[in-house]
């Protein structure tokens, strides 16, 4: 079996044979599809025109969750499915998917009553029957909420609930899934753009361009999966299925002191649900939702910033957030089914598979949480097309970096101790163990050779120099943006004028 790491960009391997499957698009759906198919024994090529997870997959709310708000639309099957996947991902990747408490405060006149909310949370817990990585929901009285979260708006606050879901680093999670695909034999290369899919004269595949050398060549494959999200129109042309393109925007705000819980709130302007989520000592506020005509329109704007800030200020006045406190903002675009509905929130999030021509499969809809299982359904279709009966086992196999055994807390405590002994501060050591898992051994070796790599790149962010080295040497990061946006999300977490840029550039220059 090929080692999972280092990731090897073997472009020459794309030309050597006809593959059973070509996956175009290296976001989370493409990564899972390539891994699943390779694990089943198919010959697989996975290509991405930019970097792994560089589009929609780096712009989510960073959650693995059941979708509590979908219960309001009676989408019980979707919620149950997502809760099962939350359990699977927490088991196969405990270093990447970890529990987080969510708080649902209730103010006088709230759109949903305490009784209805309590009933919904009971259903949410019931739908997650079986082992789960989170606690069951709990009711809190007003005084207890105010003691724990004094920054909440006290006027009209009546009570609240706590429930559990999970958090992850979306772009980070894509990397070990790509590595798992490589480990099982897939040929993986970023910076390779598909310019045309062809099915002619008995030949199938894609014409591609190596964006680093300019070389053009063809990849031959008996089947293809186009996991390109909102770019499907450009790739498939007239064959593209009809979809809605939906933009979501998040703000990155300063962290709320001593707050480790997330909040599920409704915007007073229009009643839309939004999250306030702690992430790497910052706070994510989002998301908006609006239909767009082209993926290039997925850019944050001032109106969205005003909307999110106003909503957050209404319910969390003690956070004292103002426009000048915005650290960064980001947007992503995803596809939903082309349904006609009164509002976007009413459009189904159910996943579907389109086959616009024989042997070409296009996923539509879905969500980050269910991407593993959704991808397995697409690969099932591929196997049927190829006349093979092969079973998916990605729900059983641990992702690269996941420590063996069931005592993750014990493993992590030992890893943090060893990293501290090597000169890494406690918080950065903990985050390194969560982001890299068993690859802390590689980090320790590199730090032993160059102790300065144990220091932070940015004083306010828990990332150290060795992560930039590992990104470049082991994780197929090709440039500064790959390193500082997706392998280490400093571009959205750190102030743009910080010294981290120069420090990171110095490390990469030495490589």
N, C-alpha and C positions, 0 to 999 in steps of 0.2 A: 504493500500500500504506500502511496506517495505521502510524504510528510505534509501536514496541514500548513505549517509555516517553515520557511519563508514562502510567501506567495510569489510565484514565478510568472512573469509576463512572457509567455512563450508564444510569440506571434507565429513563428515558423510552424508550430504544431497545428495551427489552424488550416494549413494548406496541405497537410500530409495525407489526408484520407477523407472519405465521405463519412459524416457522423450520422448517428441515428437521430440526433436532435441538436438543433441550434437554438439557443436562447439569446434573444436580442434585448438588452436592457438589464443593467446590473444594479437595480434597486433591490429592495427586500423580496419582492415577488420573484424576480428573475433569479436571485441567489438561491432562494428555497427551491425553485423549480429545477435548477441545474443540479443542486445537491441531491434532491430526491431522485431525479432520473439517473444520475451517476451511481447513487447508492443501490439502485435497482439493477444496475449492470448495463445500462445503455451507454453508448459512446456519446459524449456531450461536449459541445463547445459553448462557452458563455462569453459574450462580448458586451462592452459598455462604451459608448462614444466619449464619455468624459471620465469621471471617477466613480468608483463603487458608492452607491447611495447618494449621488451628488444632486439629485433633483427632489422629487416629492419625498423620498425616504429620509432626507435630512431635515424636513420641515414639518414634522408631525408634532403632536403635543407630548411626545416622549412617554407614552403610557402603554401598558398592556392591561386592558380593562374590558369588562363585560359590556359596557355601554348602557349604564343605568338609565340614561335619558331615553333610550329606544323603547323602554317599557311603556312609555306614554303613547306610543304608536302601536302598542300590542305586538311588537316584534319579538315574541318570546323565544322563538327558535333561534333568531340571530343572537340574542343575549345568552342563551344556554350554550350555543356553539362557542361564543367568545370566552365564556367562563371555563369551559373545558380546555380551550387552548391556553388560557392564563395558567391553568394548572400544569399543562404539558411543558410550557416554556419555562416556568419556575423550576421544574424538575430537571430539564435537560440543560439549562443554562442558569444555575443559581448565582453565578458571578455577574450576570448581565441583567437579570430580571429580579427585582426585589420589592417587598411589600411596602406600601405607603398608606397612611390613614388619610381619608377624605372627610371633610366636615361640611355638613349641609345645615347652615343656620336658617332659622325661620323667623321672619319679622311679621308684625301685624299686617294683614292684607296680602300675604304671600300668595302667589298664584296657585300653589299646591298646599293643601291643608296638612297639618301634622298627622292626622289619621291616614290620609291617602299616602303621604310620604312613608309613614311607618309600614303601611301595607305593601308598598312598592319595594321597600328594602327587605321585608320579610320574603317576598317573592324572589328578590335578587339572591338572597342567601339560599333559599330553597333550590333555585336553579343551579346553584354551584355545589350541589350535594356531592360528597366525597371529599378527599383530602384537598385542602386549598392552602395557599401560602399566606392568607390574610385572616384577620379576625372577623367574626360576625358583627353585624351592626349593633349600635347601642344608642340609646336616647340620652340627651344631656339637658339639664335644666338651664335656664338663663344664667343664673349666678355662676355656675361652673364654667359655662362657655366664656363669660366675661373675664373670669380669673385666668383661664388658660390663654385666651386670645383677646387681650385688652384693646387691640387695634380695631376690633369690629365696631360697626355702628351700634351704639347702645339704644338709641331711640327706637322703640317699637320691637326690640329683640325679645322673642318669647321663649324660644327653646332651640334645639338643634339635634342633629344625628351625626354619628360617626359610622363610616363604613370603610371597607378595605378594597383596594385595587393594587396594581403594581406599576412600577416605573422602570424605564430603561433609557439608554442613550441610543437613539434611532440609527444614526449613521455609524456609530461604533458597532452595533449589533450586526450590521450587514457584513462586516469584515470576517468574523469567524464562520458565518454561513458560506461565504465564498471560499474560505479556507477548507471547510468541510467538503465542498464540491471538488476542489482540487485534490483533497485527500482520497477521494473515491474515484479519481481518474479523469475528471473534467479538465479540459484545456480552457484556462481563464485568462482574458486579457482586457485591461481597460485601455482607453484612448484608441479604440478600434470602432469606427462608425459604420453602420450599415446604411448604404445609400439607396439600395434597391433590393427587394425580395423578388426572386424569379422562380418560375415553375413552367419550364418550356423544354420541348424536345427530350422529355424524359429526365431532365435535370432539375433539381430543386436546391434552393439555398439562398445566399445573399451575396451581393456585390458589396465589398467593404473597402474602407480606406484606413490605413494605419496613420493616425493623426500625428504621430511623432516623426515618421519618415516620409509621409506622403505616398507611400506605396499603395497601389490598388490591386486587389486580387479577389477571388471568389472563394467562399466557404460553401462546400457542398454538404447538404443535410437532407435526410429523408423526410423530416418533419421540422417545424419551427414553432416556437412560442415567442410572441412579441409582447414582452412585459415592459412596454415603453410608456404606459399611462397616457397622459394627454398628448403625446407626440404620435399617436397611432395614425392620425390623419395624414401626417407628413410621410410616414413610412409605408403605409398600406394603400394610400391614394383612394381610388374609387372602391376598393375592397374594404375600406375601413368601416367598422360598425358604428352606428350612431350612438353618441354618448353626450352627456353633459360634462363640461369642464367647470370645476368648482374651485375657487381660490379660498384659502384660509390664511389669515395673518396672525402672528403672535408678536407680542412685545417682550423684551427682556428687561426686567427691572431689578433694582437692588434687592438683596435678600431682606426678609423681615426678621429682625433679631429673635433668636430662640424659638423660631417657628419651623417645625419639621413636618407639618401637616399641609395638605392641599385643600382647596375649597371649591365646591361646586356651587355656582351662583347663577342668578338670572339677571340679565341686563335690564335696568329699569326703563330704558328707552323703548324696548320692543319685546321683552320677555324671553329673549334667546338665552340658552344656557351657555355659560363660559366657565373656564377653569382659571384658578390662581394656584400655581404649582411651584414649590421649591425645587431648584435644580442646580447642583454645583454651587450652592451658596448665593445664587441669584433667584429670581422669581419669574416664571413664565406666565403671561396673561394672554389668554386667547381661547377660542379662536373666532374670528369673523367667518362669514360664509357668503360668497357672492359668485354668481355665474359669470364666466369670462368666455371670450371667443377664441383665444389662442394662448398657449402656455407662456408665451413671452409677457403676457399681461399679469402674470403672478408676481407682482412687485408690491411691497407695502406702500400705502399712501397716508397722507396726513389725516384724511377723514377717518380711516380705520383706527389710527392712533388715538384720535380724539374720542372715538366711540368706546374703545377698550379702556382708556384712562378714566373717562367719565363713569363707566360702569364700575370699575374697581374702586374709584374714589367714593362712590355712593355707599358701598358696603364695607370698605376697609379704610375709613378716613384716617385712622391712626398710622397707616403706612406712610402718609404724607407724600404721596407720589405726585409729581408734576412733570410737564413735558421735558424739562431740563434733566430729569432723572432717568429718562429712557436711555439705556445702554446700547441697545440695538433692536432691530425688528427684522422679521423674516416672513416670507410667504411661500406657500407651495400650492400646486394644482393637482387635483386628482380627478378621476373619472367616476361618474355615477351613471346609472341606467338612464336612458333618454325618456323618462316618464314625464307626463304633464301632471303637475301637482300645484296646489295653491302656493306653497312656499318650498324652498329648498329643504327645509328640515323635514318635510313630509315625503321627500323622494326616498325610496327604499335604498338602504345600504346593503341589501342582499347582493351576494357575489354571483356572477354569471359568466359563462364561457361562450365566446362567439367563435365560429369557424367560418370566416368569410370566404375561404376557398379550401379545398381538401388539403389537409396536412398543415394548415396555418391556424394556430389557436391564439386567441386574444382574451386575456382576463379583463373583466369590467367590474368596477365596484370593489367591494371588500374593504378591509381595514388592516392596519399594521398587525393588530393582535391575531387575526385569523389567517395571516398570510401563509403560514406553514401548511395548514390544512387545505386552504384554497389552492395552493400550488400543487398539492398532492392530487387534487381532483383534475387539474389540467394534465398532469403527467399520466393519470389513469387514462385520459382520452388519447394521449400520445401512444401509450402501450397498446390500446385497442386498435389504433390505426396501423401500428407496426405488427399486429397479430401476436403480441406477447402478453402473457399473464405474469406480472411481476408485482410484488407487494411493497408498499411503502413502509419504511421502518424509521423515518425521521422523528417519529414521536417516542422512540425508544432509545435512540443513540444520543449520547451527550455531545454537545457542541465542543469544538476545540477550546481548551482553556478551563473547562468545567472539571473541578477536582473529583477524584473517585470517592465513593462512599456517600453516606447521608449526613455527615457532620460538617456541613459547610462552615458553620460558625467556628468550630474548632480549627478547621483548616485555615480560615481567614485570620484568626487570632495569632496563629503561628507565623503566617506569612507577614502580617503587620509587624510582629516582633522582629523578624529577621530584616525587614526593610528599615526599621528604625535603627537597628544596629549598624546598618550600612550608611546611615546618615540622612535618611528620608524622614521628614516630619510626619507626625502621626496621622493627620488628616489626609495628606497626599499619599501615604502608605495605604490607608484604607481604600481610597479611591483607585489606586493602582491595582489593588487586589480585585476590586469589583470590575474594573474595566478589562483587565488582562488575564485574570484567573491564574492558571498554572504557569503562564508566561512570565510571572514574577521571577522565575528562575533565570530566564534570559536577561531580565532587567538587572538582577543581582550580579550576574557575570559582567555585564557592561559597566555597571557602577564600580565594581571591583577594579576594572581596568582604568576607569576615569572617574574618580570620586566626585568631581564637579557636576556630573550628570544627576546627582541626587538632589540638587537644588531646584526650586521652583522656577518656571519660566516667567510667571507673573505672581506677584506677592498675594493677590486676592483670589487666585484660582489654584485648585489643588492638582496641578499638572507639573511634572518635572522633566528635566532635559532628556532623560533616557527615553521617554516616550516619543520624542521627535526622532531619535536615532532608530528606534524600533519601527516607527512608521515608515521611514525611508528604506531601511534594510530588509524588513520582514513583512511589510503590509502593503507593498506595491504603491505607496504614495509616490507620485511622480514630481510634484512641485510644492511650493509653499502653501498654496490653498488647500491641497489634499491633506497636508499635515495639520494646518491650523484651523480648518473648518470642520473636517470630518473625523480624522484620527484623534485630534485634540480640539474641542470646539472653542478655542480662544477668540476667534473672530466675532462670535456673538456674545461671549461672556465677559471679555476684558475690554477696557477702554481702548479706543483705537489709537490713542497717542501714547500707549504704555510702552515700557522698555522691552516687553516680551517679544516684539517684532524683531528687534535687533539681536536679542539673545537667541531666538530660534534660527534666524538667518545665519548667525555665526556657526551654530551647530551643524546646520545643513551644508554650509559652505565647506566645512572640514570633511564632510562625507563625500 
